[in-house]
């Protein structure tokens, strides 16, 4: 059964819902990808519960967090992450981020400073890749599609049918929470805002890249392409490899998985988190499919 106990934390005038679990002296913070919240980390949390204190949260506008009247930028979301860490985590920690959450995490790195003991990125957005050259137009198309989805999700039956793939990937109680909290019109509305925030962030990330992390960093790249990105998959993978290879302590791996690595290969994610906590996840820059 998923861990239900949580609390509301006030950051930057917004209310974030935070779940704390696990035990020990080490800390791990999870940053979800677009359209998802704290529940997407359940498969990994279950494997780390006896190894560290674990922090999962819903970004403003998602899940059980307070709604937002305006669209928050990636910088705003990064500021929320930093404020949350300062409020909840007493010392050093490892940060784990998925997909769009990688942009949020990277923008927060400089402000997190030496408290950041390690960074684990799962199939993160790679703004330098050619697929993002026209992401502003892609975002418009995605928004139109999500607009239809938002209307359809007023029907619980249609929401269940449309999210069938996630029902296969996640435990039943996790999926039930997602269906109740994320796959609802308000959740889709927030996803639409975040897609637009990503579109606005891409040129800024290209013009003014965030300060690179100096802590040990592991990037896990999915071997199987994300839906709609099949022809861009090789380039995305290569740009991720180049970026992490440019870091002072970076390590790249491909994983036999689709985009939701934390659901398909939670054991690998948990092992890499543990290696960062132990200080053994240092630069190897190897690519090991399905390692």
C-alpha atoms as an extended CHARMM CRD file, in Angstrom:
* protein
*
       291  EXT
         1         1  UNK       CA              0.0000000000        0.0000000000        0.0000000000  PROA      1               0.0000000000
         2         2  UNK       CA              1.2720000000        3.4670000000       -0.8500000000  PROA      2               0.0000000000
         3         3  UNK       CA              2.3920000000        5.8530000000        1.8500000000  PROA      3               0.0000000000
         4         4  UNK       CA             -0.5210000000        8.2250000000        2.4760000000  PROA      4               0.0000000000
         5         5  UNK       CA              0.6320000000       10.5410000000        5.2700000000  PROA      5               0.0000000000
         6         6  UNK       CA              1.5330000000       14.0050000000        4.0350000000  PROA      6               0.0000000000
         7         7  UNK       CA              1.4440000000       17.6570000000        4.9790000000  PROA      7               0.0000000000
         8         8  UNK       CA              1.0590000000       21.0690000000        3.4230000000  PROA      8               0.0000000000
         9         9  UNK       CA              4.1960000000       23.2070000000        3.1990000000  PROA      9               0.0000000000
        10        10  UNK       CA              4.1010000000       26.9160000000        2.3710000000  PROA      10              0.0000000000
        11        11  UNK       CA              6.7340000000       28.1140000000       -0.1220000000  PROA      11              0.0000000000
        12        12  UNK       CA              6.8710000000       31.3900000000       -2.0450000000  PROA      12              0.0000000000
        13        13  UNK       CA              3.2120000000       32.1000000000       -1.2970000000  PROA      13              0.0000000000
        14        14  UNK       CA              2.1530000000       28.6880000000       -2.6350000000  PROA      14              0.0000000000
        15        15  UNK       CA              1.0250000000       25.5040000000       -0.9010000000  PROA      15              0.0000000000
        16        16  UNK       CA              2.8400000000       22.2710000000       -1.7420000000  PROA      16              0.0000000000
        17        17  UNK       CA              1.7100000000       18.8540000000       -0.5890000000  PROA      17              0.0000000000
        18        18  UNK       CA              4.6570000000       16.8200000000        0.6910000000  PROA      18              0.0000000000
        19        19  UNK       CA              4.9390000000       13.1630000000        1.6300000000  PROA      19              0.0000000000
        20        20  UNK       CA              7.7930000000       12.0740000000        3.8640000000  PROA      20              0.0000000000
        21        21  UNK       CA              8.6760000000        8.4250000000        4.3100000000  PROA      21              0.0000000000
        22        22  UNK       CA             11.5840000000        6.1200000000        4.9630000000  PROA      22              0.0000000000
        23        23  UNK       CA             14.1580000000        6.1040000000        7.7200000000  PROA      23              0.0000000000
        24        24  UNK       CA             17.8340000000        6.7610000000        8.2680000000  PROA      24              0.0000000000
        25        25  UNK       CA             20.2100000000        9.7000000000        8.2450000000  PROA      25              0.0000000000
        26        26  UNK       CA             20.4020000000       10.1760000000        4.4590000000  PROA      26              0.0000000000
        27        27  UNK       CA             17.8560000000       12.1890000000        2.4750000000  PROA      27              0.0000000000
        28        28  UNK       CA             16.4840000000       11.8730000000       -1.0650000000  PROA      28              0.0000000000
        29        29  UNK       CA             14.1970000000       14.3900000000       -2.8080000000  PROA      29              0.0000000000
        30        30  UNK       CA             12.1520000000       13.4920000000       -5.8890000000  PROA      30              0.0000000000
        31        31  UNK       CA             11.1110000000       15.8990000000       -8.6890000000  PROA      31              0.0000000000
        32        32  UNK       CA              8.4510000000       14.5040000000      -11.0340000000  PROA      32              0.0000000000
        33        33  UNK       CA              8.1360000000       15.0040000000      -14.7670000000  PROA      33              0.0000000000
        34        34  UNK       CA              5.4160000000       16.9920000000      -16.4960000000  PROA      34              0.0000000000
        35        35  UNK       CA              1.8580000000       15.9050000000      -15.8160000000  PROA      35              0.0000000000
        36        36  UNK       CA              2.8200000000       13.8010000000      -12.8050000000  PROA      36              0.0000000000
        37        37  UNK       CA              3.2740000000       14.2590000000       -9.0900000000  PROA      37              0.0000000000
        38        38  UNK       CA              4.6730000000       12.5340000000       -6.0390000000  PROA      38              0.0000000000
        39        39  UNK       CA              2.8560000000        9.2500000000       -6.7340000000  PROA      39              0.0000000000
        40        40  UNK       CA              4.9760000000        8.4470000000       -9.8010000000  PROA      40              0.0000000000
        41        41  UNK       CA              7.8880000000        7.6790000000       -7.4620000000  PROA      41              0.0000000000
        42        42  UNK       CA              6.0540000000        4.9960000000       -5.4600000000  PROA      42              0.0000000000
        43        43  UNK       CA              7.8860000000        2.0170000000       -7.0640000000  PROA      43              0.0000000000
        44        44  UNK       CA             11.2590000000        3.5520000000       -6.1510000000  PROA      44              0.0000000000
        45        45  UNK       CA             10.1870000000        4.7750000000       -2.7170000000  PROA      45              0.0000000000
        46        46  UNK       CA              9.1750000000        1.2290000000       -1.7860000000  PROA      46              0.0000000000
        47        47  UNK       CA             12.7440000000        0.0270000000       -2.4770000000  PROA      47              0.0000000000
        48        48  UNK       CA             14.4840000000        2.8300000000       -0.5770000000  PROA      48              0.0000000000
        49        49  UNK       CA             12.2320000000        3.1150000000        2.4760000000  PROA      49              0.0000000000
        50        50  UNK       CA             14.6810000000        1.3500000000        4.7830000000  PROA      50              0.0000000000
        51        51  UNK       CA             17.7310000000        3.1830000000        3.4060000000  PROA      51              0.0000000000
        52        52  UNK       CA             16.9420000000        6.9110000000        3.5690000000  PROA      52              0.0000000000
        53        53  UNK       CA             14.4390000000        9.6340000000        4.3850000000  PROA      53              0.0000000000
        54        54  UNK       CA             12.4120000000       10.2290000000        1.2220000000  PROA      54              0.0000000000
        55        55  UNK       CA             10.6420000000       13.4070000000        0.1240000000  PROA      55              0.0000000000
        56        56  UNK       CA              8.0640000000       13.3900000000       -2.6760000000  PROA      56              0.0000000000
        57        57  UNK       CA              5.8160000000       16.3150000000       -3.4650000000  PROA      57              0.0000000000
        58        58  UNK       CA              3.2660000000       17.6870000000       -5.8950000000  PROA      58              0.0000000000
        59        59  UNK       CA              4.2750000000       20.8630000000       -7.6820000000  PROA      59              0.0000000000
        60        60  UNK       CA              1.9090000000       23.7870000000       -7.2610000000  PROA      60              0.0000000000
        61        61  UNK       CA             -1.2960000000       23.1020000000       -9.1710000000  PROA      61              0.0000000000
        62        62  UNK       CA             -0.9330000000       19.3120000000       -9.1570000000  PROA      62              0.0000000000
        63        63  UNK       CA             -2.3260000000       16.5560000000       -7.0030000000  PROA      63              0.0000000000
        64        64  UNK       CA             -3.0290000000       17.7040000000       -3.4630000000  PROA      64              0.0000000000
        65        65  UNK       CA             -1.0610000000       20.9510000000       -3.7430000000  PROA      65              0.0000000000
        66        66  UNK       CA             -2.7770000000       24.3100000000       -3.9270000000  PROA      66              0.0000000000
        67        67  UNK       CA             -4.0460000000       25.5380000000       -7.2910000000  PROA      67              0.0000000000
        68        68  UNK       CA             -2.3050000000       28.3580000000       -9.1490000000  PROA      68              0.0000000000
        69        69  UNK       CA             -4.0280000000       31.2670000000      -10.8080000000  PROA      69              0.0000000000
        70        70  UNK       CA             -1.0930000000       32.0570000000      -13.0890000000  PROA      70              0.0000000000
        71        71  UNK       CA              1.3360000000       30.0080000000      -15.1470000000  PROA      71              0.0000000000
        72        72  UNK       CA              4.5630000000       29.3500000000      -13.2810000000  PROA      72              0.0000000000
        73        73  UNK       CA              7.8560000000       29.3810000000      -15.1550000000  PROA      73              0.0000000000
        74        74  UNK       CA             10.5690000000       26.7500000000      -14.8400000000  PROA      74              0.0000000000
        75        75  UNK       CA             12.4470000000       29.3020000000      -12.7190000000  PROA      75              0.0000000000
        76        76  UNK       CA              9.4120000000       29.6070000000      -10.4330000000  PROA      76              0.0000000000
        77        77  UNK       CA              9.2240000000       25.8370000000      -10.0750000000  PROA      77              0.0000000000
        78        78  UNK       CA             12.9550000000       25.6870000000       -9.3280000000  PROA      78              0.0000000000
        79        79  UNK       CA             12.5040000000       28.3620000000       -6.6580000000  PROA      79              0.0000000000
        80        80  UNK       CA              9.7390000000       26.2690000000       -5.1050000000  PROA      80              0.0000000000
        81        81  UNK       CA             12.0080000000       23.2140000000       -5.0760000000  PROA      81              0.0000000000
        82        82  UNK       CA             14.7810000000       25.1650000000       -3.3510000000  PROA      82              0.0000000000
        83        83  UNK       CA             12.3860000000       26.6390000000       -0.7800000000  PROA      83              0.0000000000
        84        84  UNK       CA             10.8980000000       23.2140000000       -0.1030000000  PROA      84              0.0000000000
        85        85  UNK       CA             14.3330000000       21.6950000000        0.5040000000  PROA      85              0.0000000000
        86        86  UNK       CA             15.2680000000       24.5580000000        2.8130000000  PROA      86              0.0000000000
        87        87  UNK       CA             12.0720000000       23.9880000000        4.7930000000  PROA      87              0.0000000000
        88        88  UNK       CA             11.9890000000       20.1960000000        4.9970000000  PROA      88              0.0000000000
        89        89  UNK       CA             15.4990000000       18.7590000000        4.5520000000  PROA      89              0.0000000000
        90        90  UNK       CA             17.9820000000       19.4660000000        7.3780000000  PROA      90              0.0000000000
        91        91  UNK       CA             21.2430000000       18.7130000000        5.5590000000  PROA      91              0.0000000000
        92        92  UNK       CA             22.7150000000       17.1670000000        2.4330000000  PROA      92              0.0000000000
        93        93  UNK       CA             20.6030000000       15.1190000000        0.0400000000  PROA      93              0.0000000000
        94        94  UNK       CA             20.4030000000       13.4070000000       -3.3370000000  PROA      94              0.0000000000
        95        95  UNK       CA             18.0150000000       14.8800000000       -5.9040000000  PROA      95              0.0000000000
        96        96  UNK       CA             16.2210000000       12.6130000000       -8.3950000000  PROA      96              0.0000000000
        97        97  UNK       CA             14.3770000000       14.1910000000      -11.3330000000  PROA      97              0.0000000000
        98        98  UNK       CA             12.4580000000       12.8420000000      -14.3090000000  PROA      98              0.0000000000
        99        99  UNK       CA             11.8580000000       14.3270000000      -17.7740000000  PROA      99              0.0000000000
       100       100  UNK       CA             10.7290000000       17.9800000000      -17.4750000000  PROA      100             0.0000000000
       101       101  UNK       CA             11.7020000000       17.7770000000      -13.8260000000  PROA      101             0.0000000000
       102       102  UNK       CA             15.2860000000       17.6760000000      -15.0460000000  PROA      102             0.0000000000
       103       103  UNK       CA             14.9530000000       21.2840000000      -16.2120000000  PROA      103             0.0000000000
       104       104  UNK       CA             13.5990000000       22.2640000000      -12.8000000000  PROA      104             0.0000000000
       105       105  UNK       CA             16.4000000000       20.4120000000      -11.0100000000  PROA      105             0.0000000000
       106       106  UNK       CA             19.1510000000       21.8670000000      -13.1870000000  PROA      106             0.0000000000
       107       107  UNK       CA             17.8460000000       25.4010000000      -12.6890000000  PROA      107             0.0000000000
       108       108  UNK       CA             17.8920000000       24.7930000000       -8.9230000000  PROA      108             0.0000000000
       109       109  UNK       CA             21.3960000000       23.2980000000       -8.7440000000  PROA      109             0.0000000000
       110       110  UNK       CA             23.2860000000       26.5450000000       -8.2160000000  PROA      110             0.0000000000
       111       111  UNK       CA             21.0330000000       27.6300000000       -5.3520000000  PROA      111             0.0000000000
       112       112  UNK       CA             21.1560000000       24.2290000000       -3.6870000000  PROA      112             0.0000000000
       113       113  UNK       CA             24.9280000000       24.5030000000       -3.4940000000  PROA      113             0.0000000000
       114       114  UNK       CA             27.0580000000       22.0630000000       -1.5140000000  PROA      114             0.0000000000
       115       115  UNK       CA             24.0120000000       20.4920000000        0.1530000000  PROA      115             0.0000000000
       116       116  UNK       CA             23.4290000000       18.6110000000       -3.1020000000  PROA      116             0.0000000000
       117       117  UNK       CA             25.3270000000       15.3440000000       -2.6320000000  PROA      117             0.0000000000
       118       118  UNK       CA             24.2710000000       13.8330000000       -5.9380000000  PROA      118             0.0000000000
       119       119  UNK       CA             21.9330000000       14.3000000000       -8.8950000000  PROA      119             0.0000000000
       120       120  UNK       CA             20.1290000000       11.4860000000      -10.7140000000  PROA      120             0.0000000000
       121       121  UNK       CA             18.3300000000       12.4180000000      -13.9470000000  PROA      121             0.0000000000
       122       122  UNK       CA             15.8940000000       10.0200000000      -15.6180000000  PROA      122             0.0000000000
       123       123  UNK       CA             15.3420000000       10.5420000000      -19.3580000000  PROA      123             0.0000000000
       124       124  UNK       CA             15.5850000000       14.3170000000      -18.9060000000  PROA      124             0.0000000000
       125       125  UNK       CA             14.6890000000       16.9910000000      -21.4160000000  PROA      125             0.0000000000
       126       126  UNK       CA             17.7720000000       17.8400000000      -23.5090000000  PROA      126             0.0000000000
       127       127  UNK       CA             17.1690000000       21.3620000000      -24.7480000000  PROA      127             0.0000000000
       128       128  UNK       CA             20.1620000000       21.3280000000      -27.1110000000  PROA      128             0.0000000000
       129       129  UNK       CA             18.7420000000       18.4500000000      -29.1760000000  PROA      129             0.0000000000
       130       130  UNK       CA             17.2400000000       19.3100000000      -32.6020000000  PROA      130             0.0000000000
       131       131  UNK       CA             13.7710000000       18.0960000000      -31.5510000000  PROA      131             0.0000000000
       132       132  UNK       CA             13.5460000000       21.2130000000      -29.3730000000  PROA      132             0.0000000000
       133       133  UNK       CA             14.2990000000       23.5910000000      -32.2630000000  PROA      133             0.0000000000
       134       134  UNK       CA             10.5850000000       23.8960000000      -32.9580000000  PROA      134             0.0000000000
       135       135  UNK       CA              9.2350000000       23.0350000000      -29.5240000000  PROA      135             0.0000000000
       136       136  UNK       CA              7.1820000000       26.2280000000      -29.4380000000  PROA      136             0.0000000000
       137       137  UNK       CA              5.1100000000       24.8470000000      -32.3200000000  PROA      137             0.0000000000
       138       138  UNK       CA              5.0400000000       21.4020000000      -30.7800000000  PROA      138             0.0000000000
       139       139  UNK       CA              3.7190000000       22.9140000000      -27.5490000000  PROA      139             0.0000000000
       140       140  UNK       CA              0.8140000000       24.5030000000      -29.4330000000  PROA      140             0.0000000000
       141       141  UNK       CA             -0.1570000000       21.1280000000      -30.9260000000  PROA      141             0.0000000000
       142       142  UNK       CA              0.1730000000       19.3740000000      -27.5670000000  PROA      142             0.0000000000
       143       143  UNK       CA             -1.9400000000       22.0560000000      -25.9160000000  PROA      143             0.0000000000
       144       144  UNK       CA             -4.7390000000       21.5330000000      -28.4190000000  PROA      144             0.0000000000
       145       145  UNK       CA             -4.6700000000       17.8020000000      -27.7810000000  PROA      145             0.0000000000
       146       146  UNK       CA             -4.6370000000       18.3050000000      -24.0190000000  PROA      146             0.0000000000
       147       147  UNK       CA             -7.5590000000       20.6910000000      -24.3310000000  PROA      147             0.0000000000
       148       148  UNK       CA             -9.6230000000       17.8150000000      -25.7040000000  PROA      148             0.0000000000
       149       149  UNK       CA             -8.2810000000       15.4990000000      -23.0130000000  PROA      149             0.0000000000
       150       150  UNK       CA             -9.1690000000       18.0170000000      -20.3110000000  PROA      150             0.0000000000
       151       151  UNK       CA            -12.7990000000       17.9940000000      -21.4400000000  PROA      151             0.0000000000
       152       152  UNK       CA            -12.9270000000       14.2130000000      -21.7870000000  PROA      152             0.0000000000
       153       153  UNK       CA            -11.4920000000       13.6780000000      -18.3140000000  PROA      153             0.0000000000
       154       154  UNK       CA            -14.6970000000       14.9850000000      -16.7830000000  PROA      154             0.0000000000
       155       155  UNK       CA            -15.7660000000       11.3910000000      -17.3770000000  PROA      155             0.0000000000
       156       156  UNK       CA            -14.0380000000        9.0020000000      -14.9730000000  PROA      156             0.0000000000
       157       157  UNK       CA            -14.5660000000        6.1450000000      -17.4050000000  PROA      157             0.0000000000
       158       158  UNK       CA            -12.8220000000        7.9950000000      -20.2260000000  PROA      158             0.0000000000
       159       159  UNK       CA            -10.0160000000        9.0310000000      -17.8920000000  PROA      159             0.0000000000
       160       160  UNK       CA             -9.4970000000        5.4090000000      -16.9560000000  PROA      160             0.0000000000
       161       161  UNK       CA             -9.5090000000        4.2810000000      -20.5880000000  PROA      161             0.0000000000
       162       162  UNK       CA             -7.0870000000        7.0110000000      -21.6600000000  PROA      162             0.0000000000
       163       163  UNK       CA             -4.6280000000        6.2170000000      -18.8670000000  PROA      163             0.0000000000
       164       164  UNK       CA             -4.5910000000        2.4650000000      -19.3430000000  PROA      164             0.0000000000
       165       165  UNK       CA             -0.8480000000        2.3070000000      -19.9840000000  PROA      165             0.0000000000
       166       166  UNK       CA             -0.1400000000        3.7970000000      -16.5730000000  PROA      166             0.0000000000
       167       167  UNK       CA             -2.4890000000        1.3010000000      -14.9640000000  PROA      167             0.0000000000
       168       168  UNK       CA             -0.1900000000       -1.4000000000      -16.3600000000  PROA      168             0.0000000000
       169       169  UNK       CA              3.0170000000        0.2540000000      -15.1680000000  PROA      169             0.0000000000
       170       170  UNK       CA              2.1180000000        1.3060000000      -11.6240000000  PROA      170             0.0000000000
       171       171  UNK       CA              0.7780000000       -0.5590000000       -8.5720000000  PROA      171             0.0000000000
       172       172  UNK       CA             -3.0070000000       -0.5390000000       -8.2730000000  PROA      172             0.0000000000
       173       173  UNK       CA             -3.1220000000        1.8470000000       -5.2960000000  PROA      173             0.0000000000
       174       174  UNK       CA             -0.6950000000        4.2480000000       -6.9750000000  PROA      174             0.0000000000
       175       175  UNK       CA             -2.7290000000        4.2620000000      -10.1580000000  PROA      175             0.0000000000
       176       176  UNK       CA             -5.9160000000        4.8630000000       -8.1660000000  PROA      176             0.0000000000
       177       177  UNK       CA             -4.3140000000        7.9410000000       -6.5740000000  PROA      177             0.0000000000
       178       178  UNK       CA             -3.1470000000        9.1970000000       -9.9760000000  PROA      178             0.0000000000
       179       179  UNK       CA             -6.6200000000        8.7210000000      -11.4170000000  PROA      179             0.0000000000
       180       180  UNK       CA             -8.1960000000       10.6520000000       -8.5550000000  PROA      180             0.0000000000
       181       181  UNK       CA             -5.6520000000       13.4570000000       -8.3090000000  PROA      181             0.0000000000
       182       182  UNK       CA             -3.7950000000       13.9180000000      -11.6200000000  PROA      182             0.0000000000
       183       183  UNK       CA             -6.0280000000       12.5670000000      -14.3950000000  PROA      183             0.0000000000
       184       184  UNK       CA             -8.7410000000       15.1380000000      -13.7440000000  PROA      184             0.0000000000
       185       185  UNK       CA             -9.5500000000       18.3690000000      -15.6050000000  PROA      185             0.0000000000
       186       186  UNK       CA             -7.6100000000       20.5030000000      -13.1030000000  PROA      186             0.0000000000
       187       187  UNK       CA             -4.5540000000       18.2680000000      -13.4380000000  PROA      187             0.0000000000
       188       188  UNK       CA             -4.6390000000       18.4210000000      -17.2320000000  PROA      188             0.0000000000
       189       189  UNK       CA             -5.0490000000       22.2000000000      -17.0520000000  PROA      189             0.0000000000
       190       190  UNK       CA             -1.8560000000       22.3760000000      -14.9930000000  PROA      190             0.0000000000
       191       191  UNK       CA             -0.0470000000       20.0970000000      -17.4340000000  PROA      191             0.0000000000
       192       192  UNK       CA             -0.9680000000       22.5050000000      -20.2200000000  PROA      192             0.0000000000
       193       193  UNK       CA              0.5680000000       25.3580000000      -18.2310000000  PROA      193             0.0000000000
       194       194  UNK       CA              3.7730000000       23.4160000000      -17.6910000000  PROA      194             0.0000000000
       195       195  UNK       CA              4.1040000000       22.5140000000      -21.3740000000  PROA      195             0.0000000000
       196       196  UNK       CA              3.9650000000       26.2370000000      -22.1470000000  PROA      196             0.0000000000
       197       197  UNK       CA              6.5210000000       26.8970000000      -19.3990000000  PROA      197             0.0000000000
       198       198  UNK       CA              8.8910000000       24.3990000000      -21.0180000000  PROA      198             0.0000000000
       199       199  UNK       CA              8.4220000000       26.0570000000      -24.4210000000  PROA      199             0.0000000000
       200       200  UNK       CA              9.3400000000       29.4060000000      -22.8820000000  PROA      200             0.0000000000
       201       201  UNK       CA             12.3200000000       27.9170000000      -21.0340000000  PROA      201             0.0000000000
       202       202  UNK       CA             14.0110000000       26.1790000000      -23.9750000000  PROA      202             0.0000000000
       203       203  UNK       CA             15.4320000000       29.3170000000      -25.6430000000  PROA      203             0.0000000000
       204       204  UNK       CA             16.5350000000       30.6320000000      -22.2580000000  PROA      204             0.0000000000
       205       205  UNK       CA             18.3040000000       27.3910000000      -21.4010000000  PROA      205             0.0000000000
       206       206  UNK       CA             20.0270000000       27.5040000000      -24.7700000000  PROA      206             0.0000000000
       207       207  UNK       CA             21.0770000000       31.1390000000      -24.4210000000  PROA      207             0.0000000000
       208       208  UNK       CA             21.9530000000       30.9930000000      -20.7140000000  PROA      208             0.0000000000
       209       209  UNK       CA             22.5510000000       27.3800000000      -19.6470000000  PROA      209             0.0000000000
       210       210  UNK       CA             22.1440000000       26.7070000000      -15.9310000000  PROA      210             0.0000000000
       211       211  UNK       CA             25.3140000000       26.3210000000      -13.9270000000  PROA      211             0.0000000000
       212       212  UNK       CA             26.4430000000       22.7130000000      -14.3630000000  PROA      212             0.0000000000
       213       213  UNK       CA             26.2220000000       20.4960000000      -11.2960000000  PROA      213             0.0000000000
       214       214  UNK       CA             29.5620000000       19.8650000000       -9.6240000000  PROA      214             0.0000000000
       215       215  UNK       CA             28.2360000000       16.9880000000       -7.5250000000  PROA      215             0.0000000000
       216       216  UNK       CA             28.3010000000       13.3850000000       -8.8050000000  PROA      216             0.0000000000
       217       217  UNK       CA             25.6430000000       13.2010000000      -11.5290000000  PROA      217             0.0000000000
       218       218  UNK       CA             24.1420000000       10.1130000000      -13.1450000000  PROA      218             0.0000000000
       219       219  UNK       CA             21.9180000000       10.3380000000      -16.2170000000  PROA      219             0.0000000000
       220       220  UNK       CA             19.7690000000        7.3360000000      -17.1460000000  PROA      220             0.0000000000
       221       221  UNK       CA             18.5160000000        7.5160000000      -20.7310000000  PROA      221             0.0000000000
       222       222  UNK       CA             15.6900000000        5.2340000000      -21.8850000000  PROA      222             0.0000000000
       223       223  UNK       CA             16.6220000000        2.8080000000      -24.6490000000  PROA      223             0.0000000000
       224       224  UNK       CA             13.0800000000        2.8080000000      -26.0280000000  PROA      224             0.0000000000
       225       225  UNK       CA             11.8620000000        6.0960000000      -27.5380000000  PROA      225             0.0000000000
       226       226  UNK       CA              9.1170000000        8.2100000000      -26.0670000000  PROA      226             0.0000000000
       227       227  UNK       CA              5.8700000000        8.1600000000      -28.0610000000  PROA      227             0.0000000000
       228       228  UNK       CA              6.1030000000       10.5470000000      -31.0110000000  PROA      228             0.0000000000
       229       229  UNK       CA              9.8800000000       10.9240000000      -30.7320000000  PROA      229             0.0000000000
       230       230  UNK       CA             11.0690000000        7.7860000000      -32.4710000000  PROA      230             0.0000000000
       231       231  UNK       CA             12.9780000000        9.5520000000      -35.2380000000  PROA      231             0.0000000000
       232       232  UNK       CA             14.5590000000       11.9620000000      -32.7380000000  PROA      232             0.0000000000
       233       233  UNK       CA             15.5120000000        9.3390000000      -30.1780000000  PROA      233             0.0000000000
       234       234  UNK       CA             19.1310000000        8.8070000000      -31.2260000000  PROA      234             0.0000000000
       235       235  UNK       CA             19.8340000000       12.5500000000      -31.2510000000  PROA      235             0.0000000000
       236       236  UNK       CA             18.2050000000       13.0280000000      -27.8350000000  PROA      236             0.0000000000
       237       237  UNK       CA             20.3120000000       10.2210000000      -26.4180000000  PROA      237             0.0000000000
       238       238  UNK       CA             23.5060000000       11.6540000000      -27.8900000000  PROA      238             0.0000000000
       239       239  UNK       CA             22.8310000000       15.1640000000      -26.5610000000  PROA      239             0.0000000000
       240       240  UNK       CA             22.1910000000       13.7530000000      -23.0980000000  PROA      240             0.0000000000
       241       241  UNK       CA             25.4470000000       11.8180000000      -23.3380000000  PROA      241             0.0000000000
       242       242  UNK       CA             27.3950000000       14.9050000000      -24.3900000000  PROA      242             0.0000000000
       243       243  UNK       CA             25.9260000000       17.0600000000      -21.6320000000  PROA      243             0.0000000000
       244       244  UNK       CA             26.6530000000       14.6790000000      -18.7810000000  PROA      244             0.0000000000
       245       245  UNK       CA             30.0600000000       13.9010000000      -20.3040000000  PROA      245             0.0000000000
       246       246  UNK       CA             30.9410000000       17.5890000000      -20.0340000000  PROA      246             0.0000000000
       247       247  UNK       CA             30.4400000000       17.5820000000      -16.2640000000  PROA      247             0.0000000000
       248       248  UNK       CA             33.3320000000       17.2430000000      -13.8260000000  PROA      248             0.0000000000
       249       249  UNK       CA             31.7240000000       14.1590000000      -12.2910000000  PROA      249             0.0000000000
       250       250  UNK       CA             29.1280000000       12.8300000000      -14.7300000000  PROA      250             0.0000000000
       251       251  UNK       CA             28.0700000000        9.3230000000      -15.6850000000  PROA      251             0.0000000000
       252       252  UNK       CA             25.8030000000        8.2500000000      -18.5650000000  PROA      252             0.0000000000
       253       253  UNK       CA             23.8400000000        5.0090000000      -18.8690000000  PROA      253             0.0000000000
       254       254  UNK       CA             21.1790000000        3.7250000000      -21.2110000000  PROA      254             0.0000000000
       255       255  UNK       CA             18.4610000000        1.6230000000      -19.6020000000  PROA      255             0.0000000000
       256       256  UNK       CA             16.2380000000       -0.9790000000      -21.2230000000  PROA      256             0.0000000000
       257       257  UNK       CA             13.0670000000        0.9660000000      -20.5170000000  PROA      257             0.0000000000
       258       258  UNK       CA             10.5460000000        3.3970000000      -21.9020000000  PROA      258             0.0000000000
       259       259  UNK       CA             10.2740000000        6.9810000000      -20.7020000000  PROA      259             0.0000000000
       260       260  UNK       CA              8.9340000000        6.1180000000      -17.2340000000  PROA      260             0.0000000000
       261       261  UNK       CA             12.1200000000        4.5030000000      -15.9830000000  PROA      261             0.0000000000
       262       262  UNK       CA             11.0410000000        4.8080000000      -12.3530000000  PROA      262             0.0000000000
       263       263  UNK       CA              8.0320000000        2.5770000000      -13.0880000000  PROA      263             0.0000000000
       264       264  UNK       CA              9.6300000000        0.0860000000      -15.4900000000  PROA      264             0.0000000000
       265       265  UNK       CA             13.0490000000       -0.2560000000      -13.8360000000  PROA      265             0.0000000000
       266       266  UNK       CA             12.6660000000        0.9770000000      -10.2440000000  PROA      266             0.0000000000
       267       267  UNK       CA             15.4150000000       -1.3570000000       -9.0610000000  PROA      267             0.0000000000
       268       268  UNK       CA             18.0010000000        0.3710000000      -11.2470000000  PROA      268             0.0000000000
       269       269  UNK       CA             16.8600000000        3.7910000000      -10.0400000000  PROA      269             0.0000000000
       270       270  UNK       CA             17.0650000000        2.7120000000       -6.4010000000  PROA      270             0.0000000000
       271       271  UNK       CA             20.5400000000        1.2390000000       -6.9430000000  PROA      271             0.0000000000
       272       272  UNK       CA             21.8280000000        4.4470000000       -8.5330000000  PROA      272             0.0000000000
       273       273  UNK       CA             20.3560000000        6.5290000000       -5.7140000000  PROA      273             0.0000000000
       274       274  UNK       CA             22.1130000000        4.3020000000       -3.2090000000  PROA      274             0.0000000000
       275       275  UNK       CA             25.4080000000        4.6450000000       -5.0770000000  PROA      275             0.0000000000
       276       276  UNK       CA             25.1270000000        8.4370000000       -4.8720000000  PROA      276             0.0000000000
       277       277  UNK       CA             24.3310000000        8.2530000000       -1.1760000000  PROA      277             0.0000000000
       278       278  UNK       CA             27.3070000000        5.9350000000       -0.6430000000  PROA      278             0.0000000000
       279       279  UNK       CA             29.6320000000        8.1020000000       -2.7230000000  PROA      279             0.0000000000
       280       280  UNK       CA             30.2900000000        5.3090000000       -5.2040000000  PROA      280             0.0000000000
       281       281  UNK       CA             28.3160000000        6.7840000000       -8.1070000000  PROA      281             0.0000000000
       282       282  UNK       CA             31.2210000000        8.7300000000       -9.4760000000  PROA      282             0.0000000000
       283       283  UNK       CA             32.2280000000        9.3680000000      -13.0510000000  PROA      283             0.0000000000
       284       284  UNK       CA             32.4420000000        6.3250000000      -15.2500000000  PROA      284             0.0000000000
       285       285  UNK       CA             30.7660000000        7.8000000000      -18.3210000000  PROA      285             0.0000000000
       286       286  UNK       CA             29.8460000000        4.3100000000      -19.4410000000  PROA      286             0.0000000000
       287       287  UNK       CA             26.7550000000        3.3750000000      -21.3760000000  PROA      287             0.0000000000
       288       288  UNK       CA             25.3260000000        0.0940000000      -20.1640000000  PROA      288             0.0000000000
       289       289  UNK       CA             21.9850000000       -0.8660000000      -21.6900000000  PROA      289             0.0000000000
       290       290  UNK       CA             19.7700000000       -2.4490000000      -19.0580000000  PROA      290             0.0000000000
       291       291  UNK       CA             22.5520000000       -2.3720000000      -16.4530000000  PROA      291             0.0000000000
